[in-house]
Amino acid sequence: MKEAQTGEFSLKPLRGKTAVITGGARRLGRAAALGLAQAGADVAITYRTSQREAQHTVIDLASFGVRAVALRCDVRDPKSVKAALKEIARELGRLDVLVNNAANYETADFEKLSLAQWDEMFAVNTRGPFLVSQHALKMLRKSRGRIINMGSLGGLRPWPRQAHYCASKAAEHMLTRVMAKALAPEIAVNCVAPGVIDLGEARASAFMKKMAEQTPMRRNGSAEDVTAAILFFATAPHFITGQVLAVDGGLGL
Ligand SMILES: NC(=O)c1ccc[n+]([C@@H]2O[C@H](COP(=O)([O-])OP(=O)(O)OC[C@H]3O[C@@H](n4cnc5c(N)ncnc54)[C@H](OP(=O)(O)O)[C@@H]3O)[C@@H](O)[C@H]2O)c1
């Protein structure tokens, strides 16, 4: 019995904890949500347009025997963020891990990049994590919790056709470091910066093949690689804060 209890504890390091993943209905956010649920956390995901996928993800999350909810939240809109966090507090009662995952991505030639495109990118990728974190502070302080921002290799390396995306992610990396200092000692703040992640999309297969050849580890990343890094920061010593961890197979070296 004692052995079973010990084994259970090590497999469910987040039992009794609660996590929120913005943009968690699909792709990497969904994978992170499932990883956190598998580790025992009750999970709230937010979505903006993917309501149907969010409902499916909630069903899959609940299959791990945890509480799971999905809420609509537009991270650009302070009212929407406030309402979502209020609802999360009501539904789950506490918050231990916030994953700022929701983001925007597009390519554009520098000469043609419009102000609207620039502002939209920053509103989602930089102002969004700031707003959601600010509204989650009270609960995170109380639990001595963690914030995990989803950055990007594009925030560490310049990609010429993604000036707005790269700049917004670089700003998110700095926001991670600023928040780590500003919110210590109650809240640990870290960032996972994925490189090229292969989500199995057929239209991306030629690009993926080319990128795998250029990557020291000779493959692209997977959703599992990124989820493992998120789980690391969700369970790591609280002493680890302000770090930006590239998950890129060495591509950025
Ligand atoms: N995939 C990669 O290879 C890669 C590489 C480097 C970094 N990253 C980073 O890792 C994270 C996840 O990547 P991903 O490819 O899975 O992301 P994604 O599919 O581009 O976006 C994730 C979710 O963000 C949500 N979202 C967009 N605008 C929003 C808004 N205004 N308010 C609320 N939610 C909004 C969307 O929700 P709805 O669908 O509900 O509208 C979307 O499903 C992102 O931060 C991304 O920048 C990814």
The ligand as an SDF file (V2000), in Angstrom:
LIG
                    3D

 48 52  0  0  0  0  0  0  0  0999 V2000
    4.0190   25.5750  -33.4530 N   0  0  0  0  0  0  0  0  0  0  0  0
    5.2910   25.9080  -33.4790 C   0  0  0  0  0  0  0  0  0  0  0  0
    6.0990   25.3640  -34.2370 O   0  0  0  0  0  0  0  0  0  0  0  0
    5.8140   26.9770  -32.5280 C   0  0  0  0  0  0  0  0  0  0  0  0
    7.1430   27.3860  -32.6560 C   0  0  0  0  0  0  0  0  0  0  0  0
    7.6060   28.3710  -31.8000 C   0  0  0  0  0  0  0  0  0  0  0  0
    6.7900   28.9060  -30.8310 C   0  0  0  0  0  0  0  0  0  0  0  0
    5.5020   28.4810  -30.7320 N   0  0  0  0  0  0  0  0  0  0  0  0
    4.6570   29.0830  -29.7130 C   0  0  0  0  0  0  0  0  0  0  0  0
    4.0250   28.0550  -28.9650 O   0  0  0  0  0  0  0  0  0  0  0  0
    2.6810   28.4390  -28.6710 C   0  0  0  0  0  0  0  0  0  0  0  0
    1.7020   27.4170  -29.2390 C   0  0  0  0  0  0  0  0  0  0  0  0
    1.9660   27.2310  -30.6150 O   0  0  0  0  0  0  0  0  0  0  0  0
    0.8070   26.7780  -31.6140 P   0  0  0  0  0  0  0  0  0  0  0  0
    1.4390   26.6610  -32.9560 O   0  0  0  0  0  0  0  0  0  0  0  0
    0.0800   25.6310  -31.0400 O   0  0  0  0  0  0  0  0  0  0  0  0
   -0.1040   28.0960  -31.5440 O   0  0  0  0  0  0  0  0  0  0  0  0
   -1.2800   28.5800  -32.5110 P   0  0  0  0  0  0  0  0  0  0  0  0
   -2.0110   27.3870  -33.0370 O   0  0  0  0  0  0  0  0  0  0  0  0
   -0.7360   29.5370  -33.5210 O   0  0  0  0  0  0  0  0  0  0  0  0
   -2.1720   29.4150  -31.4990 O   0  0  0  0  0  0  0  0  0  0  0  0
   -2.6400   28.8350  -30.3080 C   0  0  0  0  0  0  0  0  0  0  0  0
   -3.9910   29.3710  -29.9720 C   0  0  0  0  0  0  0  0  0  0  0  0
   -3.9160   30.7670  -29.6930 O   0  0  0  0  0  0  0  0  0  0  0  0
   -5.2360   31.2060  -29.6880 C   0  0  0  0  0  0  0  0  0  0  0  0
   -5.3620   32.6420  -29.9360 N   0  0  0  0  0  0  0  0  0  0  0  0
   -4.9710   33.3660  -31.0050 C   0  0  0  0  0  0  0  0  0  0  0  0
   -5.3350   34.6620  -30.8540 N   0  0  0  0  0  0  0  0  0  0  0  0
   -5.9660   34.7480  -29.6670 C   0  0  0  0  0  0  0  0  0  0  0  0
   -6.5750   35.8000  -28.9350 C   0  0  0  0  0  0  0  0  0  0  0  0
   -6.6330   37.0630  -29.4110 N   0  0  0  0  0  0  0  0  0  0  0  0
   -7.1270   35.5210  -27.7250 N   0  0  0  0  0  0  0  0  0  0  0  0
   -7.1000   34.2770  -27.2330 C   0  0  0  0  0  0  0  0  0  0  0  0
   -6.5510   33.2260  -27.8630 N   0  0  0  0  0  0  0  0  0  0  0  0
   -5.9960   33.4720  -29.0720 C   0  0  0  0  0  0  0  0  0  0  0  0
   -5.9890   30.4040  -30.7490 C   0  0  0  0  0  0  0  0  0  0  0  0
   -7.1940   29.9840  -30.1460 O   0  0  0  0  0  0  0  0  0  0  0  0
   -8.5030   29.6080  -31.0150 P   0  0  0  0  0  0  0  0  0  0  0  0
   -8.0610   28.4950  -31.9250 O   0  0  0  0  0  0  0  0  0  0  0  0
   -9.5030   29.1880  -29.9820 O   0  0  0  0  0  0  0  0  0  0  0  0
   -8.9220   30.8570  -31.7510 O   0  0  0  0  0  0  0  0  0  0  0  0
   -5.0270   29.2640  -31.0640 C   0  0  0  0  0  0  0  0  0  0  0  0
   -5.6280   27.9970  -31.0680 O   0  0  0  0  0  0  0  0  0  0  0  0
    2.4960   29.8420  -29.2290 C   0  0  0  0  0  0  0  0  0  0  0  0
    2.7680   30.7890  -28.2380 O   0  0  0  0  0  0  0  0  0  0  0  0
    3.5320   29.9030  -30.3210 C   0  0  0  0  0  0  0  0  0  0  0  0
    3.9550   31.2160  -30.6270 O   0  0  0  0  0  0  0  0  0  0  0  0
    4.9940   27.5390  -31.5570 C   0  0  0  0  0  0  0  0  0  0  0  0
  1  2  1  0
  2  3  2  0
  2  4  1  0
  4  5  1  0
  4 48  2  0
  5  6  2  0
  6  7  1  0
  7  8  2  0
  8  9  1  0
  8 48  1  0
  9 10  1  0
  9 46  1  0
 10 11  1  0
 11 12  1  0
 11 44  1  0
 12 13  1  0
 13 14  1  0
 14 15  2  0
 14 16  1  0
 14 17  1  0
 17 18  1  0
 18 19  2  0
 18 20  1  0
 18 21  1  0
 21 22  1  0
 22 23  1  0
 23 24  1  0
 23 42  1  0
 24 25  1  0
 25 26  1  0
 25 36  1  0
 26 27  1  0
 26 35  1  0
 27 28  2  0
 28 29  1  0
 29 30  1  0
 29 35  2  0
 30 31  1  0
 30 32  2  0
 32 33  1  0
 33 34  2  0
 34 35  1  0
 36 37  1  0
 36 42  1  0
 37 38  1  0
 38 39  2  0
 38 40  1  0
 38 41  1  0
 42 43  1  0
 44 45  1  0
 44 46  1  0
 46 47  1  0
M  CHG  2   8   1  16  -1
M  END
$$$$
